[in-house]
Amino acid sequence: MWVESLAGITFAGIGIVGLIYSQSFLENFLPVGSLNALFSGGVIPIIYIAVGFKVAAELTGVLETLLNIKDKG
């Protein structure tokens, strides 16, 4: 499924960019805003969105497999 692949590539890509800029995998490389500001989390919201899409795509694949097994048997 292309959504799962894109989410995994996004997660790994953010990790590699953090590794290049900060010498640590998944290190924050975006500016951190002030407390209680909407865009103040750096790369954390992007990472969470990518992980959420990856989990949702995998769960969809599992459910699709289970439904196909039920239809065959």
C-alpha positions as CSV (number, residue, x, y, z in Angstrom):
1,M,0.0,0.0,0.0
2,W,1.5,3.3,-1.0
3,V,0.3,5.2,2.1
4,E,2.2,2.9,4.4
5,S,5.3,3.2,2.2
6,L,5.1,7.0,2.0
7,A,4.7,7.2,5.8
8,G,7.7,5.0,6.4
9,I,9.8,7.0,4.0
10,T,8.7,10.2,5.7
11,F,9.7,8.9,9.1
12,A,13.1,7.6,7.9
13,G,13.7,10.8,5.9
14,I,13.1,13.0,8.9
15,G,15.4,10.8,10.9
16,I,18.1,11.0,8.3
17,V,17.8,14.8,8.0
18,G,18.1,15.0,11.8
19,L,21.2,12.8,11.6
20,I,22.8,15.0,9.0
21,Y,22.1,18.3,10.8
22,S,22.4,17.4,14.4
23,Q,24.4,14.1,14.5
24,S,21.5,12.2,16.1
25,F,18.7,10.2,14.4
26,L,15.3,12.0,14.7
27,E,17.0,15.0,16.3
28,N,14.9,18.2,15.9
29,F,16.2,20.4,13.1
30,L,13.2,22.8,12.9
31,P,13.0,25.9,15.0
32,V,11.1,25.5,18.2
33,G,8.5,28.1,18.9
34,S,7.3,29.6,22.2
35,L,5.2,27.7,24.7
36,N,1.5,27.2,23.8
37,A,2.0,28.3,20.2
38,L,0.4,26.2,17.5
39,F,3.6,25.4,15.6
40,S,6.0,25.0,18.4
41,G,6.8,21.3,18.5
42,G,9.5,21.1,15.9
43,V,9.5,17.7,14.1
44,I,7.5,15.9,16.7
45,P,4.1,16.6,15.1
46,I,5.4,15.5,11.7
47,I,6.8,12.3,13.1
48,Y,3.5,11.5,14.9
49,I,1.5,12.1,11.8
50,A,3.7,9.8,9.8
51,V,3.5,7.1,12.4
52,G,-0.3,7.5,12.6
53,F,-0.6,7.0,8.9
54,K,1.7,4.0,9.0
55,V,-0.3,2.3,11.8
56,A,-3.6,3.1,10.1
57,A,-2.5,1.7,6.8
58,E,-1.2,-1.5,8.4
59,L,-4.4,-2.0,10.4
60,T,-6.4,-1.5,7.2
61,G,-4.3,-4.2,5.5
62,V,-4.8,-6.6,8.4
63,L,-8.6,-6.0,8.3
64,E,-8.7,-6.5,4.6
65,T,-6.8,-9.8,4.9
66,L,-9.2,-11.0,7.6
67,L,-12.3,-10.1,5.6
68,N,-10.9,-11.9,2.5
69,I,-10.2,-15.0,4.6
70,K,-13.8,-14.9,5.9
71,D,-15.2,-14.6,2.4
72,K,-13.2,-17.6,1.1
73,G,-14.1,-20.0,4.0
